[in-house]
Amino acid sequence: MKLYGSLTSPYVRKARILIQEKKVPCEFVVADAWAADSPIPALNPLGKVPVLALDNGKVLFDSPVIVEYLDALKTPALLPTSGEARWEMLRWQALADGMLDAVVIRLLESRRPAAQQSADNIRRQEEKIARSIEYAAQHLSIGAWLMSDRFTLADLVMAVALEYTDFRYPHDWRGRHARLGQWLAGIGTRPAFVETRPPG
Ligand SMILES: N[C@@H](CCC(=O)N[C@@H](CS)C(=O)NCC(=O)O)C(=O)O
């Protein structure tokens, strides 16, 4: 099995962390979706990473599908297969992925030539990020984990989203949400997080 992706993509990082946390045997192939000679469009018509190439020749995308597939390979499950907790966890993943989308859109907009940038679009994305952080802070449980009494997919995806926010849109959200910051600091010491942090 091979996971294709870049070292900086947070969507890829979700899968890389899950692979390390659960010790799933999987080769990581560094591939840039934007490069002219990228192998990605031949694997995923959307031209995006991550892509998971299975041993049976089939290919899976995108990151929610890949993490669910990888999680199902080995116990203990990070994502419950049924029940109320499953829907709650999928909602955390939707929130985290939506935050990533907003940070990426903001970044791409801010990289356009100054005269073509839309300040309105940047502000809209920043509002989405601020509301999502507020939501996460409000729904953070009292213990060390977002849900349940152990590390789950909810912790994985939200920590990736917040660390990516720090990476691409650094700003002081911890001033208003100290407890969320403490929770993130704890998760961030896990070896799978340390080893998959983007270079630089
Ligand atoms: N919803 C997708 C998003 C994946 C995505 O946007 N990946 C970016 C890298 S961070 C990419 O490959 N972009 C290339 C492009 O949009 O052409 C997922 O969760 O896998």
The ligand as a MOL file (V3000), in Angstrom:
LIG
                    3D

  0  0  0     0  0            999 V3000
M  V30 BEGIN CTAB
M  V30 COUNTS 20 19 0 0 0
M  V30 BEGIN ATOM
M  V30 1 N -10.9130 17.4090 0.3580 0
M  V30 2 C -9.5980 16.9630 -0.0050 0
M  V30 3 C -8.6560 18.1580 -0.1200 0
M  V30 4 C -7.2700 17.7560 -0.6330 0
M  V30 5 C -6.4780 18.9710 -1.1020 0
M  V30 6 O -7.0260 20.0580 -1.3380 0
M  V30 7 N -5.1680 18.7790 -1.2420 0
M  V30 8 C -4.3160 19.8420 -1.7580 0
M  V30 9 C -2.9650 19.8140 -1.0460 0
M  V30 10 S -3.0700 20.6120 0.5180 0
M  V30 11 C -4.0360 19.5960 -3.2230 0
M  V30 12 O -3.6750 18.4950 -3.5830 0
M  V30 13 N -4.2170 20.6250 -4.0590 0
M  V30 14 C -3.9300 20.5440 -5.4580 0
M  V30 15 C -4.9970 21.1970 -6.2990 0
M  V30 16 O -5.9920 21.7000 -5.7180 0
M  V30 17 O -4.8690 21.1770 -7.5210 0
M  V30 18 C -9.1020 15.9430 1.0230 0
M  V30 19 O -9.5890 15.9780 2.1600 0
M  V30 20 O -8.2700 15.0860 0.6860 0
M  V30 END ATOM
M  V30 BEGIN BOND
M  V30 1 1 1 2
M  V30 2 1 2 3
M  V30 3 1 2 18
M  V30 4 1 3 4
M  V30 5 1 4 5
M  V30 6 2 5 6
M  V30 7 1 5 7
M  V30 8 1 7 8
M  V30 9 1 8 9
M  V30 10 1 8 11
M  V30 11 1 9 10
M  V30 12 2 11 12
M  V30 13 1 11 13
M  V30 14 1 13 14
M  V30 15 1 14 15
M  V30 16 2 15 16
M  V30 17 1 15 17
M  V30 18 2 18 19
M  V30 19 1 18 20
M  V30 END BOND
M  V30 END CTAB
M  END
